[in-house]
């Protein structure tokens, strides 16, 4: 399976369990954690291209709100350590921990990143928010020395219309024991709120991280990625 197929397969949830209330439809006001018993399923596809090839990969994700401030999802656990009511502006902070990355290598086997850190979101108004994140990742290599990185991110969401928002994300990676000393990724996209439960994401990402230079397969991390994803909450 490709690294972008993120499947949460160890949780069995009874089909009669549903959230009492859904998260805020407006992505600017929506909390970083899901509500108690709320589930979120994502399905889509991405097209990646680089200097040495291209590929289409499916996307699948699942997240579940264990409580109002504890969510388990594709990258592990997210716990709200500073809460913000959905209807209010202000600061929200979460602690994140889990499997935060996979790179494939036919020569050296796969590499897995276990990490943790903080994510934050400051809602200035019902139409604009800013996010800041900082995480440490330990890359476990099967046939090579392990690697590590510090990853910092900055993001914004701007709601243009009641059902249409745009966003931008910038990520800086300080790499240790990779061929590159550092790398960055820039993303921009559109969120279309088709309904209170359904979001459609159009996304474009560019990164200067070179998979081949760092010893991974060509399609382990494409320099340019276009994706379409549909998210359903219930």
TORPA-4810 file (N, C-alpha, C, O; in nm, 3 decimals):
<nodes>
NODE_1_0.085_-0.120_0.000_0.000_0.000_0.000_0.088_0.125_0.000_0.195_0.126_0.061_X
NODE_2_0.043_0.229_-0.067_0.120_0.352_-0.073_0.114_0.424_0.059_0.020_0.407_0.138_X
NODE_3_0.215_0.507_0.084_0.224_0.574_0.212_0.108_0.668_0.238_0.077_0.697_0.354_X
NODE_4_0.043_0.717_0.131_-0.065_0.814_0.152_-0.198_0.746_0.183_-0.297_0.815_0.208_X
NODE_5_-0.202_0.612_0.183_-0.323_0.544_0.225_-0.313_0.524_0.376_-0.251_0.429_0.422_X
NODE_6_-0.373_0.614_0.451_-0.364_0.612_0.596_-0.491_0.549_0.651_-0.597_0.611_0.649_X
NODE_7_-0.481_0.425_0.699_-0.599_0.351_0.742_-0.591_0.324_0.891_-0.493_0.267_0.940_X
NODE_8_-0.694_0.363_0.962_-0.703_0.333_1.104_-0.779_0.201_1.116_-0.902_0.200_1.108_X
NODE_9_-0.706_0.089_1.134_-0.769_-0.042_1.122_-0.787_-0.112_1.256_-0.844_-0.222_1.259_X
NODE_10_-0.741_-0.056_1.365_-0.744_-0.125_1.493_-0.859_-0.083_1.583_-0.866_-0.127_1.697_X
NODE_11_-0.949_0.003_1.533_-1.062_0.049_1.613_-1.190_-0.010_1.556_-1.217_0.007_1.437_X
NODE_12_-1.267_-0.077_1.638_-1.396_-0.132_1.595_-1.504_-0.052_1.665_-1.512_-0.052_1.788_X
NODE_13_-1.588_0.016_1.586_-1.690_0.104_1.643_-1.827_0.053_1.603_-1.852_0.026_1.485_X
NODE_14_-1.916_0.039_1.698_-2.051_-0.007_1.671_-2.122_0.090_1.577_-2.108_0.211_1.594_X
NODE_15_-2.197_0.040_1.476_-2.258_0.128_1.377_-2.369_0.217_1.433_-2.411_0.310_1.365_X
NODE_16_-2.417_0.190_1.556_-2.524_0.273_1.610_-2.473_0.394_1.686_-2.553_0.473_1.734_X
NODE_17_-2.339_0.411_1.697_-2.282_0.523_1.771_-2.266_0.642_1.678_-2.198_0.632_1.576_X
NODE_18_-2.326_0.754_1.712_-2.312_0.876_1.634_-2.292_0.992_1.730_-2.330_0.984_1.847_X
NODE_19_-2.233_1.100_1.681_-2.210_1.217_1.764_-2.343_1.283_1.799_-2.433_1.292_1.715_X
NODE_20_-2.355_1.329_1.923_-2.474_1.404_1.963_-2.480_1.536_1.887_-2.588_1.579_1.845_X
NODE_21_-2.365_1.601_1.870_-2.356_1.724_1.793_-2.233_1.717_1.703_-2.131_1.660_1.741_X
NODE_22_-2.244_1.775_1.584_-2.132_1.778_1.491_-2.046_1.901_1.515_-2.092_2.000_1.571_X
NODE_23_-1.922_1.894_1.472_-1.833_2.009_1.478_-1.886_2.122_1.391_-1.967_2.099_1.301_X
NODE_24_-1.841_2.241_1.419_-1.880_2.360_1.344_-1.854_2.339_1.195_-1.747_2.292_1.156_X
NODE_25_-1.953_2.374_1.112_-1.937_2.360_0.967_-1.832_2.454_0.912_-1.757_2.417_0.821_X
NODE_26_-1.824_2.575_0.964_-1.727_2.674_0.921_-1.586_2.627_0.959_-1.557_2.615_1.078_X
NODE_27_-1.497_2.600_0.863_-1.363_2.549_0.897_-1.279_2.648_0.976_-1.186_2.607_1.046_X
NODE_28_-1.308_2.777_0.968_-1.236_2.875_1.048_-1.267_2.856_1.196_-1.177_2.861_1.280_X
NODE_29_-1.393_2.833_1.229_-1.437_2.820_1.367_-1.426_2.677_1.420_-1.436_2.656_1.540_X
NODE_30_-1.407_2.581_1.334_-1.406_2.440_1.375_-1.287_2.410_1.466_-1.175_2.454_1.440_X
NODE_31_-1.312_2.335_1.573_-1.207_2.299_1.667_-1.107_2.202_1.604_-1.138_2.135_1.506_X
NODE_32_-0.988_2.196_1.662_-0.885_2.104_1.614_-0.917_1.959_1.648_-0.868_1.868_1.581_X
NODE_33_-1.000_1.936_1.751_-1.043_1.802_1.787_-1.191_1.784_1.750_-1.267_1.880_1.746_X
NODE_34_-1.228_1.660_1.723_-1.367_1.629_1.695_-1.449_1.629_1.823_-1.394_1.623_1.933_X
NODE_35_-1.580_1.635_1.809_-1.669_1.624_1.925_-1.676_1.479_1.973_-1.635_1.387_1.902_X
NODE_36_-1.729_1.460_2.091_-1.746_1.327_2.149_-1.830_1.239_2.057_-1.941_1.278_2.018_X
NODE_37_-1.779_1.121_2.021_-1.845_1.022_1.935_-1.857_1.065_1.788_-1.919_0.995_1.708_X
NODE_38_-1.798_1.177_1.752_-1.803_1.221_1.613_-1.699_1.146_1.530_-1.586_1.127_1.575_X
NODE_39_-1.738_1.103_1.411_-1.647_1.035_1.320_-1.627_1.118_1.194_-1.716_1.192_1.151_X
NODE_40_-1.509_1.105_1.136_-1.479_1.176_1.012_-1.409_1.080_0.916_-1.305_1.023_0.949_X
NODE_41_-1.465_1.064_0.799_-1.409_0.976_0.697_-1.369_1.059_0.577_-1.447_1.142_0.529_X
NODE_42_-1.249_1.038_0.528_-1.201_1.110_0.410_-1.166_1.013_0.298_-1.107_0.907_0.322_X
NODE_43_-1.203_1.048_0.175_-1.176_0.963_0.060_-1.143_1.052_-0.060_-1.213_1.150_-0.086_X
NODE_44_-1.037_1.018_-0.132_-1.000_1.099_-0.247_-0.884_1.040_-0.324_-0.857_0.920_-0.315_X
NODE_45_-0.817_1.124_-0.400_-0.704_1.080_-0.480_-0.607_1.196_-0.497_-0.646_1.313_-0.492_X
NODE_46_-0.479_1.163_-0.517_-0.378_1.265_-0.541_-0.293_1.228_-0.661_-0.268_1.110_-0.688_X
NODE_47_-0.251_1.330_-0.733_-0.161_1.313_-0.847_-0.028_1.379_-0.812_-0.022_1.499_-0.787_X
NODE_48_0.077_1.299_-0.809_0.209_1.350_-0.776_0.300_1.350_-0.896_0.295_1.258_-0.978_X
NODE_49_0.383_1.453_-0.907_0.478_1.460_-1.018_0.610_1.517_-0.967_0.614_1.596_-0.873_X
NODE_50_0.717_1.473_-1.033_0.850_1.521_-0.998_0.942_1.512_-1.118_0.897_1.490_-1.230_X
NODE_51_1.071_1.529_-1.094_1.168_1.529_-1.204_1.181_1.392_-1.270_1.218_1.382_-1.387_X
NODE_52_1.149_1.284_-1.194_1.175_1.150_-1.243_1.049_1.066_-1.266_1.059_0.947_-1.294_X
NODE_53_0.931_1.126_-1.254_0.811_1.046_-1.277_0.688_1.107_-1.216_0.691_1.218_-1.162_X
NODE_54_0.577_1.033_-1.225_0.451_1.078_-1.168_0.367_0.956_-1.132_0.396_0.844_-1.174_X
NODE_55_0.263_0.978_-1.052_0.182_0.866_-1.007_0.051_0.919_-0.949_0.045_1.033_-0.902_X
NODE_56_-0.053_0.836_-0.954_-0.181_0.867_-0.891_-0.200_0.772_-0.773_-0.181_0.652_-0.787_X
NODE_57_-0.236_0.826_-0.658_-0.250_0.746_-0.538_-0.385_0.774_-0.472_-0.431_0.888_-0.473_X
NODE_58_-0.449_0.672_-0.416_-0.574_0.694_-0.342_-0.545_0.753_-0.205_-0.436_0.738_-0.151_X
NODE_59_-0.644_0.820_-0.148_-0.634_0.877_-0.014_-0.751_0.824_0.069_-0.866_0.831_0.027_X
NODE_60_-0.720_0.771_0.187_-0.825_0.730_0.279_-0.782_0.770_0.420_-0.667_0.750_0.458_X
NODE_61_-0.874_0.827_0.496_-0.844_0.865_0.633_-0.967_0.846_0.720_-1.080_0.849_0.672_X
NODE_62_-0.943_0.825_0.848_-1.052_0.807_0.944_-1.011_0.868_1.077_-0.897_0.853_1.120_X
NODE_63_-1.103_0.937_1.141_-1.078_0.995_1.274_-1.203_0.979_1.359_-1.315_0.978_1.308_X
NODE_64_-1.182_0.966_1.490_-1.293_0.945_1.582_-1.270_1.024_1.710_-1.162_1.022_1.767_X
NODE_65_-1.375_1.095_1.753_-1.367_1.172_1.877_-1.397_1.085_1.997_-1.513_1.053_2.024_X
NODE_66_-1.293_1.047_2.070_-1.312_0.966_2.191_-1.384_1.047_2.299_-1.467_0.994_2.372_X
NODE_67_-1.349_1.175_2.308_-1.418_1.272_2.393_-1.419_1.404_2.318_-1.374_1.411_2.204_X
NODE_68_-1.471_1.509_2.381_-1.472_1.640_2.315_-1.331_1.696_2.292_-1.312_1.780_2.204_X
NODE_69_-1.234_1.651_2.370_-1.098_1.705_2.354_-0.992_1.597_2.329_-0.873_1.622_2.347_X
NODE_70_-1.035_1.477_2.288_-0.940_1.371_2.255_-0.986_1.300_2.128_-1.093_1.240_2.124_X
NODE_71_-0.903_1.308_2.024_-0.935_1.250_1.893_-0.826_1.154_1.853_-0.707_1.182_1.871_X
NODE_72_-0.865_1.040_1.796_-0.769_0.948_1.737_-0.790_0.949_1.587_-0.903_0.938_1.539_X
NODE_73_-0.680_0.964_1.512_-0.691_0.978_1.368_-0.576_0.914_1.294_-0.504_0.832_1.352_X
NODE_74_-0.556_0.948_1.167_-0.455_0.883_1.084_-0.313_0.895_1.138_-0.231_0.805_1.116_X
NODE_75_-0.282_1.004_1.207_-0.146_1.021_1.258_-0.134_0.992_1.408_-0.028_1.016_1.466_X
NODE_76_-0.239_0.943_1.471_-0.231_0.908_1.612_-0.331_0.984_1.697_-0.445_1.006_1.656_X
NODE_77_-0.288_1.025_1.817_-0.376_1.091_1.913_-0.358_1.242_1.910_-0.247_1.292_1.891_X
NODE_78_-0.466_1.314_1.929_-0.464_1.460_1.943_-0.547_1.496_2.066_-0.666_1.466_2.073_X
NODE_79_-0.481_1.562_2.164_-0.547_1.596_2.290_-0.549_1.747_2.307_-0.446_1.813_2.297_X
NODE_80_-0.667_1.802_2.334_-0.680_1.945_2.353_-0.636_1.987_2.493_-0.704_1.956_2.591_X
NODE_81_-0.524_2.058_2.502_-0.475_2.103_2.632_-0.518_2.246_2.664_-0.508_2.291_2.778_X
NODE_82_-0.566_2.317_2.564_-0.624_2.450_2.583_-0.745_2.460_2.491_-0.730_2.469_2.369_X
NODE_83_-0.862_2.457_2.550_-0.984_2.448_2.472_-1.042_2.585_2.437_-1.025_2.683_2.510_X
NODE_84_-1.110_2.588_2.324_-1.183_2.706_2.280_-1.321_2.660_2.235_-1.333_2.570_2.153_X
NODE_85_-1.424_2.722_2.291_-1.559_2.686_2.249_-1.576_2.713_2.100_-1.520_2.810_2.048_X
NODE_86_-1.652_2.628_2.032_-1.668_2.640_1.887_-1.722_2.777_1.845_-1.687_2.828_1.739_X
NODE_87_-1.805_2.835_1.929_-1.870_2.961_1.892_-1.789_3.084_1.928_-1.835_3.196_1.908_X
NODE_88_-1.666_3.065_1.980_-1.588_3.178_2.028_-1.456_3.191_1.953_-1.403_3.094_1.900_X
NODE_89_-1.406_3.314_1.950_-1.273_3.338_1.896_-1.170_3.312_2.006_-1.206_3.288_2.121_X
NODE_90_-1.041_3.317_1.969_-0.937_3.297_2.068_-0.846_3.182_2.034_-0.842_3.135_1.920_X
NODE_91_-0.770_3.136_2.135_-0.663_3.039_2.116_-0.705_2.898_2.154_-0.779_2.876_2.250_X
NODE_92_-0.657_2.803_2.075_-0.676_2.660_2.102_-0.542_2.591_2.081_-0.472_2.621_1.985_X
NODE_93_-0.505_2.497_2.171_-0.377_2.427_2.162_-0.400_2.278_2.185_-0.475_2.239_2.275_X
NODE_94_-0.336_2.195_2.103_-0.345_2.050_2.120_-0.206_1.988_2.127_-0.109_2.044_2.075_X
NODE_95_-0.198_1.873_2.193_-0.077_1.790_2.191_-0.103_1.673_2.098_-0.205_1.606_2.110_X
NODE_96_-0.010_1.647_2.006_-0.025_1.541_1.906_0.087_1.439_1.922_0.201_1.476_1.951_X
NODE_97_0.055_1.311_1.903_0.157_1.206_1.912_0.113_1.086_1.831_-0.004_1.048_1.831_X
NODE_98_0.210_1.025_1.760_0.177_0.905_1.685_0.267_0.884_1.564_0.379_0.934_1.560_X
NODE_99_0.215_0.809_1.466_0.287_0.782_1.341_0.266_0.899_1.246_0.156_0.919_1.195_X
NODE_100_0.372_0.977_1.222_0.358_1.102_1.148_0.423_1.102_1.011_0.437_1.208_0.949_X
NODE_101_0.462_0.986_0.962_0.519_0.981_0.828_0.569_0.843_0.791_0.613_0.767_0.877_X
NODE_102_0.563_0.811_0.662_0.617_0.686_0.608_0.683_0.717_0.474_0.624_0.782_0.387_X
NODE_103_0.808_0.670_0.458_0.876_0.677_0.329_0.908_0.535_0.285_0.947_0.451_0.366_X
NODE_104_0.890_0.508_0.157_0.916_0.375_0.102_1.051_0.371_0.031_1.092_0.468_-0.033_X
NODE_105_1.120_0.258_0.045_1.247_0.239_-0.023_1.262_0.092_-0.059_1.264_0.006_0.028_X
NODE_106_1.274_0.063_-0.188_1.291_-0.074_-0.232_1.426_-0.130_-0.189_1.440_-0.251_-0.167_X
NODE_107_1.525_-0.043_-0.176_1.661_-0.087_-0.141_1.680_-0.100_0.009_1.745_-0.194_0.056_X
NODE_108_1.623_-0.007_0.085_1.650_-0.003_0.230_1.528_-0.036_0.316_1.534_-0.023_0.438_X
NODE_109_1.418_-0.077_0.255_1.292_-0.101_0.325_1.231_0.031_0.371_1.288_0.138_0.349_X
NODE_110_1.117_0.023_0.435_1.042_0.143_0.469_1.097_0.214_0.592_1.164_0.153_0.677_X
NODE_111_1.068_0.343_0.600_1.108_0.427_0.712_0.983_0.485_0.776_0.896_0.538_0.707_X
NODE_112_0.974_0.476_0.910_0.856_0.522_0.982_0.894_0.633_1.080_0.995_0.624_1.150_X
NODE_113_0.811_0.736_1.085_0.838_0.849_1.174_0.740_0.847_1.291_0.619_0.859_1.271_X
NODE_114_0.792_0.832_1.411_0.714_0.847_1.533_0.747_0.983_1.592_0.863_1.020_1.605_X
NODE_115_0.644_1.058_1.628_0.670_1.194_1.674_0.563_1.249_1.764_0.461_1.185_1.790_X
NODE_116_0.589_1.369_1.809_0.493_1.438_1.895_0.523_1.587_1.896_0.631_1.631_1.856_X
NODE_117_0.425_1.664_1.942_0.444_1.809_1.948_0.312_1.880_1.970_0.214_1.821_2.014_X
NODE_118_0.313_2.008_1.938_0.198_2.094_1.964_0.142_2.154_1.835_0.217_2.187_1.743_X
NODE_119_0.011_2.166_1.830_-0.057_2.240_1.724_-0.146_2.345_1.788_-0.204_2.321_1.894_X
NODE_120_-0.156_2.461_1.725_-0.238_2.568_1.782_-0.318_2.635_1.671_-0.282_2.629_1.553_X
NODE_121_-0.427_2.699_1.712_-0.513_2.771_1.620_-0.566_2.894_1.693_-0.624_2.883_1.801_X
NODE_122_-0.546_3.010_1.633_-0.598_3.134_1.692_-0.703_3.190_1.596_-0.672_3.229_1.483_X
NODE_123_-0.827_3.194_1.643_-0.938_3.242_1.562_-0.956_3.391_1.588_-0.994_3.432_1.697_X
NODE_124_-0.928_3.472_1.488_-0.942_3.616_1.501_-1.085_3.661_1.479_-1.131_3.756_1.543_X
NODE_125_-1.156_3.594_1.388_-1.295_3.627_1.359_-1.360_3.503_1.299_-1.294_3.401_1.281_X
NODE_126_-1.488_3.511_1.268_-1.556_3.399_1.207_-1.507_3.373_1.064_-1.546_3.274_1.001_X
NODE_127_-1.423_3.462_1.012_-1.376_3.449_0.874_-1.226_3.430_0.860_-1.177_3.415_0.748_X
NODE_128_-1.151_3.429_0.972_-1.005_3.421_0.957_-0.942_3.359_1.082_-0.975_3.395_1.195_X
NODE_129_-0.849_3.266_1.058_-0.775_3.203_1.168_-0.630_3.178_1.126_-0.599_3.169_1.007_X
NODE_130_-0.543_3.168_1.226_-0.401_3.141_1.206_-0.363_3.019_1.288_-0.406_3.004_1.403_X
NODE_131_-0.281_2.932_1.231_-0.233_2.814_1.303_-0.082_2.808_1.307_-0.015_2.845_1.211_X
NODE_132_-0.028_2.760_1.420_0.116_2.739_1.436_0.137_2.601_1.496_0.065_2.560_1.587_X
NODE_133_0.237_2.528_1.445_0.264_2.394_1.497_0.414_2.369_1.507_0.493_2.431_1.436_X
NODE_134_0.452_2.279_1.597_0.592_2.240_1.615_0.596_2.094_1.660_0.536_2.058_1.761_X
NODE_135_0.668_2.009_1.583_0.673_1.867_1.614_0.815_1.813_1.596_0.891_1.860_1.511_X
NODE_136_0.848_1.714_1.679_0.975_1.641_1.666_0.943_1.501_1.616_0.855_1.434_1.668_X
NODE_137_1.017_1.455_1.512_0.994_1.324_1.453_1.122_1.241_1.458_1.230_1.290_1.427_X
NODE_138_1.107_1.116_1.496_1.217_1.019_1.494_1.190_0.919_1.383_1.091_0.846_1.388_X
NODE_139_1.277_0.916_1.282_1.259_0.826_1.168_1.332_0.695_1.195_1.455_0.693_1.209_X
NODE_140_1.256_0.587_1.202_1.311_0.455_1.229_1.341_0.385_1.096_1.249_0.352_1.021_X
NODE_141_1.468_0.364_1.067_1.512_0.302_0.942_1.540_0.153_0.965_1.602_0.116_1.064_X
NODE_142_1.494_0.068_0.871_1.515_-0.076_0.885_1.660_-0.117_0.859_1.714_-0.202_0.931_X
NODE_143_1.724_-0.057_0.758_1.858_-0.101_0.719_1.962_0.011_0.720_2.072_-0.007_0.668_X
NODE_144_1.929_0.126_0.777_2.024_0.237_0.784_2.014_0.300_0.922_1.927_0.265_1.002_X
NODE_145_2.105_0.394_0.949_2.098_0.465_1.076_1.969_0.545_1.083_1.922_0.598_0.983_X
NODE_146_1.913_0.552_1.201_1.789_0.628_1.220_1.812_0.776_1.196_1.925_0.825_1.207_X
NODE_147_1.705_0.847_1.165_1.712_0.990_1.137_1.613_1.064_1.226_1.531_1.001_1.293_X
NODE_148_1.620_1.196_1.226_1.526_1.276_1.305_1.505_1.411_1.236_1.580_1.449_1.146_X
NODE_149_1.402_1.480_1.280_1.377_1.614_1.226_1.291_1.694_1.322_1.214_1.639_1.400_X
NODE_150_1.306_1.826_1.313_1.213_1.919_1.377_1.129_1.981_1.266_1.183_2.024_1.164_X
NODE_151_0.999_1.985_1.286_0.908_2.036_1.184_0.822_2.148_1.241_0.751_2.128_1.340_X
NODE_152_0.828_2.264_1.180_0.747_2.378_1.223_0.655_2.422_1.111_0.695_2.423_0.994_X
NODE_153_0.531_2.460_1.146_0.435_2.497_1.045_0.359_2.624_1.078_0.339_2.658_1.195_X
NODE_154_0.315_2.692_0.973_0.232_2.812_0.985_0.120_2.799_0.882_0.145_2.766_0.767_X
NODE_155_-0.005_2.826_0.925_-0.118_2.811_0.835_-0.221_2.921_0.857_-0.227_2.982_0.964_X
NODE_156_-0.301_2.946_0.755_-0.411_3.043_0.765_-0.532_2.985_0.693_-0.519_2.912_0.595_X
NODE_157_-0.652_3.019_0.743_-0.777_2.986_0.676_-0.858_3.115_0.665_-0.873_3.188_0.762_X
NODE_158_-0.908_3.142_0.546_-0.985_3.265_0.520_-1.116_3.225_0.454_-1.116_3.170_0.344_X
NODE_159_-1.226_3.252_0.520_-1.357_3.220_0.464_-1.403_3.334_0.375_-1.425_3.446_0.421_X
NODE_160_-1.419_3.305_0.246_-1.459_3.407_0.150_-1.610_3.422_0.143_-1.663_3.532_0.130_X
NODE_161_-1.680_3.308_0.153_-1.825_3.303_0.149_-1.870_3.202_0.252_-1.788_3.126_0.304_X
NODE_162_-2.001_3.197_0.284_-2.048_3.102_0.385_-2.006_2.958_0.362_-1.985_2.884_0.459_X
NODE_163_-1.994_2.915_0.238_-1.958_2.776_0.210_-1.828_2.761_0.132_-1.801_2.654_0.077_X
NODE_164_-1.746_2.866_0.128_-1.622_2.861_0.051_-1.508_2.928_0.128_-1.518_3.045_0.165_X
NODE_165_-1.399_2.852_0.151_-1.282_2.903_0.222_-1.157_2.867_0.144_-1.154_2.769_0.069_X
NODE_166_-1.052_2.947_0.164_-0.921_2.916_0.108_-0.821_2.905_0.223_-0.842_2.962_0.330_X
NODE_167_-0.714_2.832_0.201_-0.614_2.816_0.306_-0.474_2.809_0.246_-0.455_2.782_0.127_X
NODE_168_-0.377_2.835_0.331_-0.237_2.824_0.294_-0.159_2.765_0.409_-0.186_2.795_0.526_X
NODE_169_-0.061_2.680_0.378_0.020_2.614_0.481_0.166_2.618_0.439_0.199_2.586_0.325_X
NODE_170_0.253_2.658_0.530_0.396_2.653_0.508_0.462_2.569_0.615_0.434_2.587_0.733_X
NODE_171_0.549_2.477_0.576_0.616_2.386_0.670_0.767_2.392_0.647_0.814_2.382_0.534_X
NODE_172_0.842_2.410_0.757_0.989_2.407_0.751_1.037_2.283_0.824_0.990_2.253_0.934_X
NODE_173_1.131_2.211_0.764_1.184_2.087_0.822_1.334_2.101_0.844_1.410_2.120_0.749_X
NODE_174_1.378_2.091_0.967_1.520_2.088_1.002_1.559_1.941_1.013_1.520_1.873_1.108_X
NODE_175_1.636_1.890_0.915_1.663_1.748_0.900_1.797_1.709_0.961_1.897_1.780_0.946_X
NODE_176_1.798_1.595_1.030_1.919_1.544_1.093_1.951_1.407_1.035_1.869_1.315_1.042_X
NODE_177_2.072_1.392_0.976_2.121_1.267_0.919_2.053_1.232_0.787_2.067_1.119_0.740_X
NODE_178_1.982_1.324_0.726_1.936_1.309_0.589_2.044_1.363_0.494_2.139_1.425_0.540_X
NODE_179_2.029_1.340_0.364_2.120_1.399_0.267_2.103_1.550_0.263_2.199_1.623_0.241_X
NODE_180_1.981_1.598_0.285_1.953_1.742_0.293_1.955_1.787_0.438_1.915_1.713_0.528_X
NODE_181_2.002_1.910_0.460_2.002_1.966_0.594_1.866_2.020_0.634_1.831_2.021_0.752_X
NODE_182_1.789_2.065_0.537_1.656_2.119_0.564_1.571_2.111_0.438_1.623_2.088_0.328_X
NODE_183_1.443_2.130_0.455_1.350_2.127_0.343_1.226_2.207_0.381_1.205_2.239_0.498_X
NODE_184_1.145_2.238_0.282_1.022_2.311_0.309_0.910_2.257_0.221_0.936_2.190_0.120_X
NODE_185_0.787_2.286_0.259_0.669_2.251_0.179_0.570_2.365_0.187_0.549_2.422_0.294_X
NODE_186_0.508_2.399_0.074_0.407_2.503_0.067_0.280_2.445_0.006_0.285_2.381_-0.099_X
NODE_187_0.167_2.468_0.072_0.039_2.417_0.023_-0.063_2.530_0.015_-0.060_2.623_0.095_X
NODE_188_-0.150_2.519_-0.081_-0.263_2.611_-0.091_-0.383_2.532_-0.141_-0.367_2.436_-0.216_X
NODE_189_-0.502_2.574_-0.101_-0.618_2.498_-0.142_-0.749_2.568_-0.114_-0.753_2.679_-0.061_X
NODE_190_-0.856_2.499_-0.150_-0.992_2.549_-0.135_-1.074_2.447_-0.057_-1.061_2.327_-0.080_X
NODE_191_-1.159_2.495_0.034_-1.253_2.410_0.106_-1.394_2.451_0.068_-1.433_2.566_0.087_X
NODE_192_-1.468_2.358_0.014_-1.608_2.383_-0.022_-1.697_2.306_0.073_-1.696_2.182_0.072_X
NODE_193_-1.773_2.377_0.156_-1.866_2.312_0.249_-1.994_2.278_0.173_-2.085_2.360_0.163_X
NODE_194_-2.000_2.158_0.122_-2.116_2.116_0.045_-2.240_2.110_0.133_-2.351_2.138_0.088_X
NODE_195_-2.221_2.073_0.261_-2.329_2.072_0.360_-2.265_2.081_0.497_-2.143_2.096_0.508_X
NODE_196_-2.346_2.073_0.603_-2.292_2.078_0.739_-2.202_1.959_0.768_-2.120_1.965_0.859_X
NODE_197_-2.216_1.851_0.691_-2.139_1.729_0.717_-2.030_1.703_0.613_-1.937_1.627_0.640_X
NODE_198_-2.040_1.762_0.495_-1.952_1.727_0.384_-1.862_1.844_0.346_-1.911_1.955_0.322_X
NODE_199_-1.732_1.820_0.340_-1.633_1.916_0.291_-1.563_1.856_0.170_-1.531_1.737_0.168_X
NODE_200_-1.538_1.939_0.069_-1.459_1.899_-0.046_-1.333_1.985_-0.049_-1.342_2.108_-0.047_X
NODE_201_-1.216_1.920_-0.055_-1.087_1.988_-0.052_-1.019_1.976_-0.188_-1.009_1.867_-0.243_X
NODE_202_-0.973_2.089_-0.241_-0.884_2.093_-0.357_-0.750_2.149_-0.308_-0.746_2.257_-0.249_X
NODE_203_-0.641_2.076_-0.332_-0.514_2.113_-0.270_-0.398_2.099_-0.368_-0.395_2.007_-0.451_X
NODE_204_-0.302_2.192_-0.358_-0.176_2.183_-0.432_-0.061_2.203_-0.335_-0.062_2.296_-0.254_X
NODE_205_0.039_2.114_-0.342_0.155_2.122_-0.253_0.284_2.113_-0.333_0.296_2.033_-0.426_X
NODE_206_0.380_2.197_-0.297_0.515_2.189_-0.355_0.616_2.177_-0.242_0.605_2.245_-0.140_X
NODE_207_0.715_2.090_-0.261_0.822_2.074_-0.163_0.956_2.062_-0.233_0.963_2.016_-0.347_X
NODE_208_1.062_2.103_-0.166_1.196_2.085_-0.221_1.265_1.961_-0.163_1.383_1.938_-0.188_X
NODE_209_1.192_1.881_-0.085_1.248_1.756_-0.034_1.269_1.660_-0.150_1.175_1.634_-0.226_X
NODE_210_1.391_1.607_-0.165_1.427_1.521_-0.277_1.431_1.376_-0.230_1.523_1.336_-0.158_X
NODE_211_1.330_1.297_-0.270_1.321_1.159_-0.224_1.442_1.075_-0.267_1.500_1.004_-0.185_X
NODE_212_1.479_1.086_-0.392_1.589_1.004_-0.446_1.720_1.042_-0.378_1.798_0.954_-0.340_X
NODE_213_1.746_1.171_-0.362_1.868_1.217_-0.297_1.879_1.164_-0.154_1.989_1.136_-0.106_X
NODE_214_1.766_1.150_-0.088_1.765_1.103_0.051_1.750_0.952_0.063_1.738_0.900_0.174_X
NODE_215_1.752_0.881_-0.050_1.755_0.736_-0.047_1.620_0.667_-0.046_1.610_0.552_-0.004_X
NODE_216_1.515_0.735_-0.092_1.382_0.675_-0.094_1.334_0.660_-0.238_1.395_0.713_-0.331_X
NODE_217_1.224_0.588_-0.256_1.170_0.568_-0.389_1.127_0.701_-0.450_1.100_0.797_-0.379_X
NODE_218_1.121_0.704_-0.583_1.084_0.826_-0.654_0.949_0.878_-0.607_0.930_0.999_-0.591_X
NODE_219_0.854_0.785_-0.587_0.719_0.827_-0.550_0.698_0.834_-0.399_0.584_0.842_-0.353_X
NODE_220_0.807_0.830_-0.320_0.792_0.837_-0.174_0.742_0.974_-0.130_0.670_0.986_-0.030_X
NODE_221_0.780_1.076_-0.204_0.741_1.213_-0.167_0.760_1.302_-0.289_0.867_1.359_-0.309_X
NODE_222_0.656_1.315_-0.370_0.667_1.393_-0.493_0.686_1.541_-0.463_0.637_1.593_-0.362_X
NODE_223_0.757_1.608_-0.553_0.779_1.751_-0.534_0.652_1.832_-0.555_0.633_1.935_-0.490_X
NODE_224_0.566_1.787_-0.644_0.439_1.855_-0.670_0.325_1.756_-0.651_0.327_1.645_-0.705_X
NODE_225_0.225_1.797_-0.574_0.114_1.709_-0.543_-0.018_1.784_-0.560_-0.036_1.892_-0.504_X
NODE_226_-0.110_1.725_-0.639_-0.244_1.779_-0.656_-0.342_1.677_-0.597_-0.332_1.558_-0.625_X
NODE_227_-0.435_1.724_-0.516_-0.524_1.627_-0.454_-0.668_1.680_-0.447_-0.693_1.800_-0.440_X
NODE_228_-0.761_1.584_-0.450_-0.903_1.608_-0.432_-0.951_1.511_-0.326_-0.931_1.390_-0.337_X
NODE_229_-1.015_1.566_-0.220_-1.054_1.482_-0.108_-1.192_1.523_-0.060_-1.222_1.642_-0.049_X
NODE_230_-1.277_1.424_-0.032_-1.410_1.449_0.023_-1.413_1.397_0.166_-1.379_1.282_0.193_X
NODE_231_-1.456_1.484_0.258_-1.461_1.448_0.400_-1.607_1.449_0.447_-1.682_1.543_0.418_X
NODE_232_-1.645_1.343_0.519_-1.781_1.331_0.569_-1.777_1.309_0.721_-1.707_1.221_0.770_X
NODE_233_-1.852_1.391_0.793_-1.857_1.382_0.941_-1.996_1.339_0.984_-2.097_1.383_0.929_X
NODE_234_-2.000_1.249_1.085_-2.129_1.203_1.135_-2.116_1.153_1.279_-2.214_1.110_1.339_X
</nodes>
